[in-house]
Amino acid sequence: MSSLVPALATGGSRRALRFGERSLSYAELAATAGALAPRLAGVGRVALWATPSLETAVGVVAGLLAGVPVVPVNPRIGEKELTHVLGDSTPELVLAAPGAELPGPLAGLPRVDVPDHPTGATGPAAPLPEEPDDEATALVIYTSGTTGPPKGALISRRAIRTTLDALAEAWAWTGDDVLVHALPLFHVHGLVLGILGPLRRGGSVHHLGRFEAETVAAELAGEGTMLFGVPTMYHRLAEAVGGTQAGDGDGESAAALAASLGKARLLVSGSAALSRRDHEALLAATGRQVIERYGMTETLMNTSMVPGGACTPGTVGVPLPGVELRLVEDDGTPLPAGSDVVGEIQVRGANLFSGYLNRPEATAAAFAEDGWFRTGDMAVLEPDGSVRIVGRRSTDLIKSGGYKIGAGEIETVLLDHPGVADAAVTGEPDEDLGERIIAWIVPVDPAAPPTADVLTAHVAGHLAPHKRPREVRFVAALPRNDMGKIIKRALVPEK
């Protein structure tokens, strides 16, 4: 069977992973993960305490070599959710860095410490095991659970290979690239794209541990050629290149950061929408367009802007090679490109997951006829085939006055107002309209926020009148998860 990380078989001194001052060459990674893999052989599933560490990367590679499904566990997970994940996935042991303190539910499992990397290794310590069939489950990644308990998505080796190779084709991603990122390692963005992506190409990944603009600048001024981040990170970079938060606050630091970002071959943002304001600020300062892409746990990557092509802020590009994508009405009728009608995104292709662990009914319900996966994401298909996402059906689709309205397009317009630092839009029951639109605003200047009338008029000036907020609520900050996504269920009126 073909390897997901071919460079492990050849070893070599090229650096594969670097976390802070610690690093592994491909030879060292092969020897370290190869030594761990036999200890996992025959295990049904293994939990991985997925801290942003070298051991997490080694642990997932060892799982791939052993052919054992790995369940990455968020180190910030709550005990109730952790108990659910462990009860659902029933791992037989847990992998962790030596000395890592594990919470109670995990501490009861047999533990295997990820070994220290070998000194002076020049190749695999032993022949690498034969890897399993392409359809074998590589990862069990739990969804965010916004509409119920988290579900374990079964991610096959085929899905990982397909999505990483499609991204390589779209982004001209090669073994010469050095990826810089500071994302968590328990989800698709940080682990599959951010760790397995570079390793599959035979390139390098430098993980920063935590995000800091100065560290990003230093990495990109050196070996780094690509940066993966979420909108919160790019927002901070946009502020920094504008001189408002750059190091010691002076223009020289802002200019140095802008030069480093401009040197990067590719800047990629994902997991949530990047505001037009941040797009434009970064482009003006660095000369580099931030590339947005769209994916989710169950589908891995679906679409991407094409570097060097038309990159329109507010869209997530066109379908990746091998991905079929359509928008459908509530009754399943496909929508043509350029119709400007909101529909649900459905996708089909080898990038899809294999189903939900222990949930055959949920798996069946997730698919329409002929293998189309119902993403639950609502979007508009532009005339050029690019996708403009307006929100999730469950949390962002507002039905008001007989119209289907996506919260995302209103949020984008609100964020274009100079007095708005952050914005979210929700719907609340209304006897007359069905739902009324509520805007939650973090003002740039809390002492002098823009008025509700000003913001309502701003939206009405850019979108159809029925999309204007009926109420504006000012808050100090918006609740966000680890990936920067707004937790809308936490937005409730003060009593």
TORKOL-245256 format. One line per field, with one value per residue (C-alpha): residue in three letters; x, y, z. Coordinates in nm, 3 decimals. Each point is the difference from the previous one (the first is absolute). Layout:
BEGIN
aa	c(ALA,...)
c1	c(X,...)
c2	c(Y,...)
c3	c(Z,...)
This chain:
BEGIN
aa	c(MET,SER,SER,LEU,VAL,PRO,ALA,LEU,ALA,THR,GLY,GLY,SER,ARG,ARG,ALA,LEU,ARG,PHE,GLY,GLU,ARG,SER,LEU,SER,TYR,ALA,GLU,LEU,ALA,ALA,THR,ALA,GLY,ALA,LEU,ALA,PRO,ARG,LEU,ALA,GLY,VAL,GLY,ARG,VAL,ALA,LEU,TRP,ALA,THR,PRO,SER,LEU,GLU,THR,ALA,VAL,GLY,VAL,VAL,ALA,GLY,LEU,LEU,ALA,GLY,VAL,PRO,VAL,VAL,PRO,VAL,ASN,PRO,ARG,ILE,GLY,GLU,LYS,GLU,LEU,THR,HIS,VAL,LEU,GLY,ASP,SER,THR,PRO,GLU,LEU,VAL,LEU,ALA,ALA,PRO,GLY,ALA,GLU,LEU,PRO,GLY,PRO,LEU,ALA,GLY,LEU,PRO,ARG,VAL,ASP,VAL,PRO,ASP,HIS,PRO,THR,GLY,ALA,THR,GLY,PRO,ALA,ALA,PRO,LEU,PRO,GLU,GLU,PRO,ASP,ASP,GLU,ALA,THR,ALA,LEU,VAL,ILE,TYR,THR,SER,GLY,THR,THR,GLY,PRO,PRO,LYS,GLY,ALA,LEU,ILE,SER,ARG,ARG,ALA,ILE,ARG,THR,THR,LEU,ASP,ALA,LEU,ALA,GLU,ALA,TRP,ALA,TRP,THR,GLY,ASP,ASP,VAL,LEU,VAL,HIS,ALA,LEU,PRO,LEU,PHE,HIS,VAL,HIS,GLY,LEU,VAL,LEU,GLY,ILE,LEU,GLY,PRO,LEU,ARG,ARG,GLY,GLY,SER,VAL,HIS,HIS,LEU,GLY,ARG,PHE,GLU,ALA,GLU,THR,VAL,ALA,ALA,GLU,LEU,ALA,GLY,GLU,GLY,THR,MET,LEU,PHE,GLY,VAL,PRO,THR,MET,TYR,HIS,ARG,LEU,ALA,GLU,ALA,VAL,GLY,GLY,THR,GLN,ALA,GLY,ASP,GLY,ASP,GLY,GLU,SER,ALA,ALA,ALA,LEU,ALA,ALA,SER,LEU,GLY,LYS,ALA,ARG,LEU,LEU,VAL,SER,GLY,SER,ALA,ALA,LEU,SER,ARG,ARG,ASP,HIS,GLU,ALA,LEU,LEU,ALA,ALA,THR,GLY,ARG,GLN,VAL,ILE,GLU,ARG,TYR,GLY,MET,THR,GLU,THR,LEU,MET,ASN,THR,SER,MET,VAL,PRO,GLY,GLY,ALA,CYS,THR,PRO,GLY,THR,VAL,GLY,VAL,PRO,LEU,PRO,GLY,VAL,GLU,LEU,ARG,LEU,VAL,GLU,ASP,ASP,GLY,THR,PRO,LEU,PRO,ALA,GLY,SER,ASP,VAL,VAL,GLY,GLU,ILE,GLN,VAL,ARG,GLY,ALA,ASN,LEU,PHE,SER,GLY,TYR,LEU,ASN,ARG,PRO,GLU,ALA,THR,ALA,ALA,ALA,PHE,ALA,GLU,ASP,GLY,TRP,PHE,ARG,THR,GLY,ASP,MET,ALA,VAL,LEU,GLU,PRO,ASP,GLY,SER,VAL,ARG,ILE,VAL,GLY,ARG,ARG,SER,THR,ASP,LEU,ILE,LYS,SER,GLY,GLY,TYR,LYS,ILE,GLY,ALA,GLY,GLU,ILE,GLU,THR,VAL,LEU,LEU,ASP,HIS,PRO,GLY,VAL,ALA,ASP,ALA,ALA,VAL,THR,GLY,GLU,PRO,ASP,GLU,ASP,LEU,GLY,GLU,ARG,ILE,ILE,ALA,TRP,ILE,VAL,PRO,VAL,ASP,PRO,ALA,ALA,PRO,PRO,THR,ALA,ASP,VAL,LEU,THR,ALA,HIS,VAL,ALA,GLY,HIS,LEU,ALA,PRO,HIS,LYS,ARG,PRO,ARG,GLU,VAL,ARG,PHE,VAL,ALA,ALA,LEU,PRO,ARG,ASN,ASP,MET,GLY,LYS,ILE,ILE,LYS,ARG,ALA,LEU,VAL,PRO,GLU,LYS)
c1	c(0.000,0.120,0.132,-0.163,0.350,0.231,0.305,0.009,0.120,0.301,0.090,0.262,0.123,-0.261,-0.194,-0.355,-0.128,0.105,-0.174,0.189,0.359,-0.086,0.001,0.007,0.145,-0.183,0.246,-0.062,-0.376,0.002,0.207,-0.205,-0.344,0.118,0.110,-0.337,-0.219,0.052,-0.124,-0.330,-0.040,-0.327,-0.163,-0.354,0.033,0.245,-0.062,0.259,0.039,0.038,0.205,0.186,0.316,0.247,-0.139,-0.347,0.142,0.207,-0.300,-0.226,0.274,0.050,-0.374,0.011,0.293,-0.171,-0.333,-0.177,-0.272,0.109,-0.249,0.154,-0.119,-0.018,0.215,-0.250,-0.299,-0.250,-0.045,-0.360,0.098,0.314,-0.206,-0.232,0.288,0.171,-0.324,-0.086,0.342,0.114,0.376,0.211,0.289,0.109,0.311,0.150,0.324,0.213,-0.099,-0.328,-0.271,-0.320,-0.352,-0.184,-0.189,0.320,0.219,-0.191,0.116,0.327,0.253,0.282,0.242,0.119,0.373,0.274,0.150,0.306,0.341,0.203,-0.255,0.074,-0.295,-0.283,0.103,-0.189,-0.199,-0.319,-0.318,-0.219,-0.278,-0.366,-0.258,-0.094,-0.349,0.131,-0.085,0.299,-0.162,-0.319,-0.055,-0.288,-0.223,-0.061,-0.339,-0.183,-0.332,0.046,0.270,0.318,0.007,0.313,0.070,0.189,0.275,0.154,0.350,-0.162,-0.168,0.326,0.200,-0.266,-0.036,0.374,0.078,-0.279,0.139,0.349,-0.131,-0.197,0.277,0.308,0.101,0.332,0.271,0.188,-0.266,0.039,-0.335,-0.032,-0.302,-0.115,-0.333,-0.131,0.067,-0.328,-0.193,0.025,0.160,0.285,0.067,-0.094,0.092,0.259,0.197,-0.084,-0.009,0.369,0.103,-0.183,0.186,0.334,0.027,0.030,-0.233,0.101,-0.259,0.022,-0.172,-0.197,-0.082,0.202,0.043,0.371,0.063,-0.193,0.212,0.323,-0.101,-0.113,0.310,0.200,-0.094,-0.381,-0.181,-0.363,-0.215,-0.321,-0.224,-0.354,-0.165,0.080,0.371,-0.021,-0.199,0.285,0.251,-0.207,0.001,0.373,0.097,-0.212,0.231,-0.259,0.140,0.335,0.256,0.107,-0.276,0.219,-0.017,0.330,-0.145,-0.311,0.213,0.213,-0.309,-0.149,0.324,0.006,-0.362,0.069,0.286,-0.230,-0.106,-0.344,-0.214,-0.301,-0.295,-0.272,-0.252,-0.203,-0.044,0.271,-0.140,0.035,0.169,0.278,0.036,0.053,0.231,0.231,0.001,0.082,0.282,0.156,-0.098,-0.127,-0.360,-0.114,-0.139,-0.322,-0.114,-0.306,-0.027,-0.144,0.072,-0.216,0.125,0.353,0.062,-0.261,0.096,0.283,0.094,0.267,0.328,0.061,-0.361,-0.306,-0.022,-0.316,-0.029,-0.321,0.036,0.186,0.094,-0.097,-0.023,0.333,0.105,-0.213,-0.270,-0.353,-0.202,-0.355,-0.249,-0.355,-0.334,-0.181,-0.174,0.331,-0.029,0.352,0.067,0.193,0.307,-0.080,-0.357,0.075,-0.226,0.113,0.023,0.161,0.345,0.017,0.325,0.105,0.345,0.279,0.072,-0.310,0.006,-0.118,-0.279,-0.059,0.129,-0.284,-0.265,-0.132,-0.323,0.191,0.227,-0.297,-0.171,0.315,-0.014,-0.243,-0.046,0.300,0.252,-0.043,0.095,-0.225,0.245,-0.257,0.187,-0.202,0.154,-0.044,0.174,0.162,-0.009,0.365,-0.075,0.154,-0.185,-0.117,-0.097,-0.267,-0.012,-0.108,-0.356,-0.026,0.134,0.030,-0.304,-0.262,-0.354,-0.147,-0.303,-0.006,0.367,0.294,0.285,0.356,0.149,0.347,-0.072,-0.138,0.301,0.232,-0.170,0.000,0.372,0.059,-0.126,0.296,-0.163,-0.041,0.282,-0.194,-0.352,-0.237,-0.356,-0.269,-0.373,-0.254,-0.370,-0.233,-0.380,-0.022,0.313,0.056,0.353,0.153,0.364,0.217,0.347,0.256,0.268,0.341,0.069,0.345,-0.056,-0.225,-0.036,-0.144,-0.151,-0.186,-0.373,-0.243,-0.157,0.340,0.078,-0.347,0.029,0.349,-0.134,-0.304,0.233,0.189,-0.260,-0.372,-0.212,-0.140,0.356,0.047,0.024,-0.315,0.201,0.363,0.164,0.343,0.236,0.360,0.100,-0.150,0.034,0.227,0.130,0.359,-0.027,-0.130,-0.359,-0.270,-0.201,-0.343,-0.190,0.182,-0.145,-0.308,-0.165,0.096,-0.274)
c2	c(0.000,0.353,0.197,0.321,0.132,-0.142,0.189,-0.220,-0.293,0.190,0.180,0.266,0.300,0.249,0.143,-0.134,0.161,0.285,0.108,0.282,-0.114,-0.368,-0.160,-0.332,-0.082,-0.248,-0.270,0.080,0.017,-0.339,-0.152,0.155,-0.068,-0.338,-0.100,0.103,-0.163,-0.364,0.096,0.102,-0.304,-0.184,0.282,0.091,0.376,0.222,0.339,0.272,0.283,0.258,0.280,0.229,-0.208,-0.212,-0.308,0.058,0.001,-0.313,-0.172,0.051,-0.118,-0.311,-0.066,0.025,-0.243,-0.245,0.025,0.090,0.269,0.300,0.210,0.347,0.150,0.374,0.075,0.272,-0.234,0.003,-0.311,-0.062,0.013,-0.205,-0.270,-0.006,-0.024,-0.281,-0.190,0.029,-0.080,-0.251,0.043,-0.276,0.225,0.364,0.150,0.304,0.191,-0.120,0.186,0.136,0.009,-0.164,0.068,-0.266,-0.180,-0.039,-0.080,-0.325,-0.132,-0.187,0.264,-0.009,0.290,0.113,-0.079,0.259,0.042,-0.216,0.158,-0.031,-0.205,-0.017,-0.214,-0.214,-0.209,-0.292,-0.060,0.204,-0.208,-0.056,0.259,-0.101,0.038,0.346,-0.030,-0.073,0.263,0.219,0.253,0.034,0.374,0.124,0.278,0.315,-0.121,0.330,-0.182,-0.295,-0.225,-0.008,-0.274,-0.191,0.044,-0.297,0.144,-0.255,-0.004,0.048,0.325,0.138,-0.090,0.143,0.334,0.057,-0.084,0.230,0.285,-0.071,0.033,0.319,0.167,-0.140,-0.140,-0.187,-0.149,0.330,0.174,0.070,0.046,0.229,-0.033,0.027,-0.181,-0.261,-0.359,-0.177,0.090,-0.004,0.342,-0.034,-0.374,-0.125,0.310,0.144,-0.314,-0.277,0.244,0.096,-0.357,-0.144,0.243,-0.081,0.360,0.155,0.143,0.252,0.013,0.312,-0.140,0.321,0.281,0.320,0.247,0.042,-0.376,-0.030,0.280,-0.169,-0.335,0.148,0.219,-0.322,-0.336,0.028,0.007,-0.059,0.113,-0.170,0.190,0.086,0.343,0.101,-0.039,0.188,0.276,0.046,-0.002,0.260,0.220,-0.055,0.092,0.309,0.095,-0.027,-0.310,-0.065,-0.097,0.321,0.185,0.189,0.009,-0.184,-0.315,0.024,0.035,-0.302,-0.214,0.114,-0.087,-0.348,-0.070,0.129,-0.247,-0.298,-0.198,-0.070,0.142,-0.223,0.072,-0.246,-0.129,0.324,0.300,0.265,0.351,0.213,0.267,-0.240,-0.131,0.350,0.111,-0.298,0.030,0.370,-0.051,-0.319,-0.032,-0.351,-0.115,-0.225,-0.323,-0.131,-0.360,-0.187,-0.335,-0.180,-0.305,-0.234,0.114,0.123,0.265,0.092,0.331,0.251,0.328,-0.054,0.185,0.247,-0.025,0.205,0.006,0.181,0.078,-0.152,-0.316,-0.325,-0.074,-0.283,-0.377,-0.178,-0.264,-0.311,0.176,0.029,0.283,0.121,0.230,-0.122,0.142,-0.143,-0.250,-0.113,0.197,0.101,0.373,0.139,0.219,0.370,-0.043,0.198,-0.242,-0.147,-0.378,-0.282,-0.117,-0.368,-0.171,-0.333,-0.152,-0.214,0.269,-0.096,-0.177,-0.361,0.067,0.076,-0.245,-0.204,0.215,-0.169,0.205,0.330,-0.116,-0.088,0.332,0.193,-0.115,0.080,-0.221,-0.113,0.062,0.377,0.110,0.262,0.248,0.216,0.306,0.258,0.189,0.182,-0.122,0.289,0.014,-0.114,-0.308,0.134,-0.058,0.276,-0.153,0.183,-0.226,-0.328,-0.118,-0.080,0.330,0.255,-0.043,0.255,-0.022,0.347,0.140,-0.294,0.040,-0.235,0.217,-0.104,0.158,-0.005,0.254,0.246,-0.053,0.072,0.335,0.096,-0.072,0.247,0.284,0.190,0.007,-0.378,-0.215,-0.328,-0.109,-0.295,-0.037,-0.229,-0.048,0.011,-0.094,0.277,-0.025,0.210,-0.091,-0.356,0.100,0.342,0.077,0.088,0.152,-0.048,0.267,0.050,0.369,0.134,0.272,-0.125,0.355,0.120,-0.292,0.055,0.024,-0.273,0.224,0.060,-0.372,-0.090,0.260,-0.127,-0.353,0.123,0.199,-0.313,-0.277,-0.037,0.184,-0.322,-0.094,0.298,-0.071,0.066,0.033,0.080,-0.119,0.121,-0.240,0.013,-0.318,-0.288,-0.357,-0.209,-0.356,-0.117,0.048,0.355,-0.087,0.195,-0.211,0.140,-0.210,0.202,0.326,0.051,0.323,0.130,-0.044)
c3	c(0.000,-0.070,0.294,0.116,0.080,-0.270,0.130,0.311,-0.207,-0.132,0.323,-0.051,0.193,-0.125,0.292,0.018,0.321,0.222,0.319,0.168,0.039,-0.047,-0.343,-0.183,-0.339,-0.221,0.109,0.366,-0.048,-0.175,0.280,0.281,-0.143,-0.130,0.352,0.143,-0.267,0.117,0.345,-0.161,-0.225,0.050,0.200,-0.109,0.052,0.185,0.159,-0.059,0.251,-0.276,0.153,-0.245,0.035,-0.190,0.176,-0.146,-0.353,0.068,0.157,-0.301,-0.239,0.215,-0.017,-0.379,-0.016,0.233,-0.183,0.326,0.002,0.206,0.199,0.055,0.330,0.055,0.308,0.099,-0.015,0.285,0.213,-0.117,-0.367,0.062,0.171,-0.301,-0.251,0.189,0.054,-0.367,-0.149,0.267,-0.050,0.148,0.097,-0.004,-0.158,0.171,0.040,0.292,0.314,-0.145,0.266,-0.123,0.132,0.200,-0.278,-0.208,0.297,0.043,-0.339,-0.056,-0.097,-0.254,0.003,-0.341,0.002,-0.007,-0.344,-0.067,-0.011,-0.318,-0.196,-0.372,-0.110,0.129,0.301,-0.152,-0.318,0.012,0.029,-0.304,0.011,-0.023,-0.273,-0.128,0.151,0.349,0.261,0.086,0.233,0.202,0.032,0.212,-0.130,0.201,0.123,-0.064,-0.056,0.238,0.147,-0.211,-0.263,-0.095,-0.371,-0.146,-0.222,-0.234,-0.141,-0.340,0.112,0.142,-0.309,-0.233,0.174,0.049,-0.362,-0.123,0.209,-0.131,-0.355,0.072,0.199,-0.182,0.342,-0.016,0.219,-0.023,0.208,0.370,0.173,0.301,0.229,0.359,-0.022,0.246,-0.103,0.071,-0.316,-0.379,-0.047,0.244,-0.014,-0.348,-0.202,0.235,0.093,-0.247,-0.292,0.013,0.088,-0.302,-0.227,0.161,0.123,0.346,0.261,0.266,0.278,0.214,0.309,0.039,-0.240,0.021,-0.285,0.071,-0.013,-0.326,-0.144,0.105,-0.151,-0.332,-0.019,0.030,-0.151,0.006,-0.334,0.108,0.292,0.116,0.239,0.104,-0.038,0.358,-0.078,-0.328,0.169,0.247,-0.283,-0.185,0.309,0.042,-0.356,0.047,0.287,0.275,0.171,-0.167,0.260,0.168,-0.186,-0.245,-0.376,-0.037,0.162,-0.218,-0.311,0.098,0.052,-0.330,-0.179,0.157,-0.095,-0.350,-0.032,0.062,-0.305,0.143,0.280,0.072,0.230,0.092,0.257,-0.015,-0.229,-0.023,-0.010,-0.311,0.214,0.104,-0.356,-0.131,0.282,-0.047,-0.379,0.018,0.252,-0.134,-0.365,0.084,-0.036,0.285,-0.146,0.155,-0.026,0.122,0.168,0.299,0.210,-0.208,-0.340,0.066,-0.269,-0.262,-0.162,-0.015,-0.156,-0.263,0.062,-0.278,-0.115,0.082,0.381,0.103,0.372,0.131,-0.206,0.068,-0.360,-0.231,0.054,0.035,-0.255,0.048,0.204,-0.135,0.156,-0.043,0.172,0.054,0.108,0.303,-0.230,-0.152,-0.324,-0.120,-0.034,-0.298,0.038,0.004,0.126,0.320,0.189,0.331,-0.002,0.197,-0.109,-0.086,-0.100,-0.142,-0.048,0.140,0.261,0.202,0.335,0.033,0.249,0.368,0.257,0.155,-0.172,-0.315,0.010,0.018,-0.282,-0.221,0.076,-0.094,-0.361,-0.277,-0.305,-0.204,0.277,0.038,0.353,0.160,0.152,0.178,-0.130,-0.191,-0.290,-0.329,-0.315,-0.188,-0.383,-0.017,0.212,0.321,0.325,0.235,0.333,0.198,0.308,0.156,-0.048,0.370,0.138,-0.281,-0.222,0.099,-0.141,0.027,-0.180,-0.240,-0.101,0.061,0.128,0.074,0.312,-0.156,-0.274,0.257,0.225,-0.293,-0.065,0.368,0.023,-0.283,0.222,0.151,0.343,0.024,0.139,-0.004,-0.086,0.014,-0.125,0.139,-0.042,0.279,-0.007,-0.115,-0.013,-0.315,-0.199,0.119,0.101,0.045,-0.072,0.299,-0.040,0.277,-0.026,0.159,-0.063,-0.083,0.263,0.281,0.127,-0.331,-0.191,-0.328,0.060,-0.088,-0.263,-0.164,-0.015,-0.127,-0.274,-0.086,-0.057,-0.193,-0.225,-0.105,0.019,-0.062,0.259,0.150,0.108,0.232,0.377,0.198,0.319,0.085,0.322,0.106,0.179,0.121,-0.186,-0.194,0.131,-0.226,0.000,-0.049,-0.377,0.025,-0.091,0.180,0.245,-0.082,0.252,0.268,-0.136,0.216,0.112,0.341,0.257)
